């Protein structure tokens, strides 16, 4: 299965995003961990983005490149002072190159409890059929 997935969607190796693009705002940028599952009719991509709300996620598709980004704000309020910080906040950013096997018009996204779920349906193959010949 791993060989098939690499043909339909190419995943870059896991790494910390040093600078995905020229940053105009300061702050950390994280590469979300993903799991990819395949069925006959679609691929499912799960991206771990804890603390990101659905309204703070941007999914962009241009030139067969699917870009997922999101931002999580610090949990403390204005009046609060940091005593100890282990939960890092910042931006999430990851890109995938899609093949022609993915039906880009029907991609669906849902966010549940910090996990982004993308459904990437495959294009329908021409179904084999028998063609009958009529006598005229």
N, C-alpha and C positions, 0 to 999 in steps of 0.2 A: 504494500500500500504506500509506503514512503516514496517509492519511485514514481508512482502515479501522481501523488500530491505535488512533487517538485515540478512536474510538467504543467500542472494546472494553476498553481500558485507558488511563487518563489518566495521563500522566507529568508531574510537576512539573518546571519548568525547572531546569537544573543550577545548583546553588548550594552554597556552604558552609553547613552547618547551624549557625546561630548558637546557637539554643536550640530543639530540636524540641519540648520540653516542659519543665516545671519540673524542672531537674536537682537531684538530691539528692546527687550525688557530683561532685567536681571533675574536670576533664579535658576534652580536646578531643573534639568530636563531628564526624565526617566524613560527607559524603554520598557513598555509593559510586557510581561510574560504572556505567551499565547499558547493555546492548544488548538489543533486543527483536526477535525474529524471528517471522514468522507462517507457518503452514502452514494448509491447509484445516481440519484437525481440532484445531489447538492453537496457542497462543502460547508461545514460549520466552523467558524472561528470564534474562540472564546479568548478575550483579552482581559487580563486582571488589571483593573484601574481603581483601586480602593480610594474612597473619598470623593471621587468625581461624580457630580450629578449629571443626569441626562442632558440638561440644558447647557452644560459646559463641555459637551463633546462635539467635535467637528469631524465629520467623515466626508472626505473629498475624493472624487474619482475623476482623474484626468489622464488621458493618453495611456490607459490600461494600468495606471498606478493608483492603488487605493491607499489613501493616507488617513490614519486615525490619530487624532490628537484630542487632548482634554487637559483640564486644569483643576487642581484642588487647592483651595485656599487654606491658610492657617486656621486651626480650630479655635484659637484663643481670641478673646474679645479685646477691644481697644484698651479697656481699663486693666486688663490682666498683664502680669509680667511673667516671662518665661522663667521657670525654675529648672526644668529638665525637659529636653526635647529628644525623643527617639523616633517620632513619626514625622518623616520628612514630607514637606509639601512642595509643590512645583507643577511642572507640566509633564504630560505623557505624550510621546510621539513615536509612531511606527509606520513603516510603509511596506506595501506588498505589491509585487508585479503580477497582474492577472493575465491569463492566457485567453484565447478566443473561446475556450470551453465554457467560461463563466458567462451567464446571461446577465450583463451589467444593468439592464433595465429593471431587473427584479430583485436586486439586493435588498435585504431587510435587516434592520438593526433594532436591538432591544437592550436596555440596561437594567440589571437586576442585582441589587446588593453588591455593587462594586465590580460586577463582571459584565462586560460588553459582549453581546452575542450577535454575530453577523451571520446571516444565512446567505450563502452564495450559490444560487441555483445554477445548474448546468444547462446549457442549451439543449433543446430537445433534438435528439437524433432522428433522422429520417427512419420511420418504422418500415421494416421490410413488409412487403405485401405482394400478393400474387395478382397479376393483371390478367383479366380474362379477355380473350379475343372473340369478338362477335363476328359471325358470318353475315355478310351482307347479300 
